[in-house]
Amino acid sequence: MHLFIYHREKMPCQRLPLYVDFEEIGWSGWIVSPRGYNAYHCKGSCPFPLGQNMRPTNHATVQSIINALKLTKGIETPCCVPDKLFSINLLYFDDDENVVLKQYDDMVAGSCGCH
């Protein structure tokens, strides 16, 4: 088991599927469509040195160097987070029972990077 955990911690920063089922989270009473969507999520490590494939910010690159050299106590490695987000359209009932089509921004992780 220890080896499995070690391997998971070394997985590089990447985008992974995360299906959101509106019925499972209790939203099916007001959302008409879609029934769910793939929000994706970001997971993985951002080890030194950060390659361009990790889409690091300049801040993350500097933080990674400081962490690797242990120059300042308590400075962690950069985090694997969404660096591009996309919208989805939802058809739902509002408070007055009207059917509304609305675009919700920043609902889907389009890509991940070390920040």
C-alpha positions as CSV (number, residue, x, y, z in Angstrom):
1,M,0.0,0.0,0.0
2,H,2.8,2.4,0.8
3,L,4.2,2.0,-2.8
4,F,0.8,2.8,-4.2
5,I,0.5,6.0,-2.2
6,Y,4.0,7.0,-3.2
7,H,3.2,6.4,-6.9
8,R,0.0,8.5,-6.7
9,E,1.9,11.4,-5.1
10,K,4.3,11.4,-8.0
11,M,1.7,11.5,-10.7
12,P,2.3,14.7,-12.7
13,C,-0.2,17.5,-12.8
14,Q,-3.0,16.6,-15.2
15,R,-6.7,16.9,-16.0
16,L,-8.9,14.0,-15.0
17,P,-12.6,13.3,-15.5
18,L,-15.1,14.4,-12.9
19,Y,-18.7,13.7,-13.9
20,V,-21.2,15.8,-12.0
21,D,-24.6,14.1,-11.9
22,F,-27.2,16.8,-10.9
23,E,-29.5,14.2,-9.4
24,E,-26.7,12.9,-7.1
25,I,-26.0,16.4,-5.8
26,G,-29.6,17.2,-5.2
27,W,-30.0,19.7,-8.1
28,S,-32.3,17.6,-10.4
29,G,-35.4,19.4,-9.0
30,W,-34.5,22.6,-10.7
31,I,-32.1,21.8,-13.5
32,V,-34.0,20.5,-16.6
33,S,-31.0,19.9,-18.8
34,P,-28.4,18.6,-19.0
35,R,-28.7,15.8,-16.4
36,G,-25.0,16.2,-15.7
37,Y,-21.7,17.1,-17.2
38,N,-18.0,16.5,-17.1
39,A,-16.5,19.2,-14.9
40,Y,-13.0,17.6,-14.9
41,H,-10.6,18.2,-12.1
42,C,-6.9,18.7,-11.7
43,K,-4.7,16.3,-9.7
44,G,-1.0,15.6,-9.4
45,S,2.3,16.9,-8.3
46,C,4.3,19.9,-9.5
47,P,7.9,18.8,-8.7
48,F,11.0,20.8,-9.4
49,P,12.0,21.5,-12.1
50,L,8.7,22.6,-13.6
51,G,8.7,21.8,-17.3
52,Q,6.6,23.8,-19.8
53,N,4.3,20.8,-20.1
54,M,3.1,21.7,-16.6
55,R,2.0,25.1,-17.8
56,P,3.6,26.9,-14.8
57,T,3.2,30.5,-14.0
58,N,6.4,32.5,-13.4
59,H,5.4,32.7,-9.7
60,A,5.1,28.9,-9.6
61,T,8.6,28.5,-11.1
62,V,10.1,30.8,-8.5
63,Q,8.2,29.1,-5.7
64,S,9.3,25.7,-7.0
65,I,13.0,26.8,-6.9
66,I,12.6,28.2,-3.3
67,N,11.0,25.0,-2.2
68,A,13.6,22.7,-3.8
69,L,16.5,24.7,-2.3
70,K,14.6,24.9,1.1
71,L,15.4,28.6,1.3
72,T,12.3,29.5,3.3
73,K,10.6,27.2,5.8
74,G,7.0,26.3,5.0
75,I,7.0,27.1,1.3
76,E,5.2,24.2,-0.4
77,T,5.5,23.1,-4.0
78,P,3.1,24.8,-6.5
79,C,-0.4,23.4,-6.7
80,C,-2.0,21.6,-9.7
81,V,-5.1,23.7,-10.5
82,P,-7.3,24.6,-13.4
83,D,-5.6,27.2,-15.6
84,K,-8.4,27.4,-18.2
85,L,-12.1,27.2,-17.4
86,F,-15.0,26.9,-19.8
87,S,-18.8,27.6,-19.5
88,I,-21.8,25.3,-19.8
89,N,-25.4,26.1,-20.6
90,L,-28.1,25.1,-18.2
91,L,-31.8,24.9,-18.7
92,Y,-33.5,25.3,-15.3
93,F,-36.5,26.5,-13.4
94,D,-36.2,29.9,-11.6
95,D,-38.0,30.8,-8.4
96,D,-41.1,31.7,-10.4
97,E,-41.2,28.4,-12.2
98,N,-40.1,30.0,-15.5
99,V,-37.8,27.9,-17.7
100,V,-34.5,29.7,-18.2
101,L,-31.5,29.0,-20.4
102,K,-28.4,30.5,-18.9
103,Q,-24.7,30.2,-19.5
104,Y,-22.6,29.5,-16.3
105,D,-19.0,30.5,-16.6
106,D,-16.0,28.7,-15.1
107,M,-17.8,25.3,-14.7
108,V,-15.4,23.1,-16.7
109,A,-11.7,22.7,-16.1
110,G,-10.3,23.0,-19.6
111,S,-6.7,22.4,-18.7
112,C,-4.5,22.2,-15.7
113,G,-1.2,23.8,-14.7
114,C,1.1,24.3,-11.8
115,H,0.4,27.6,-10.0
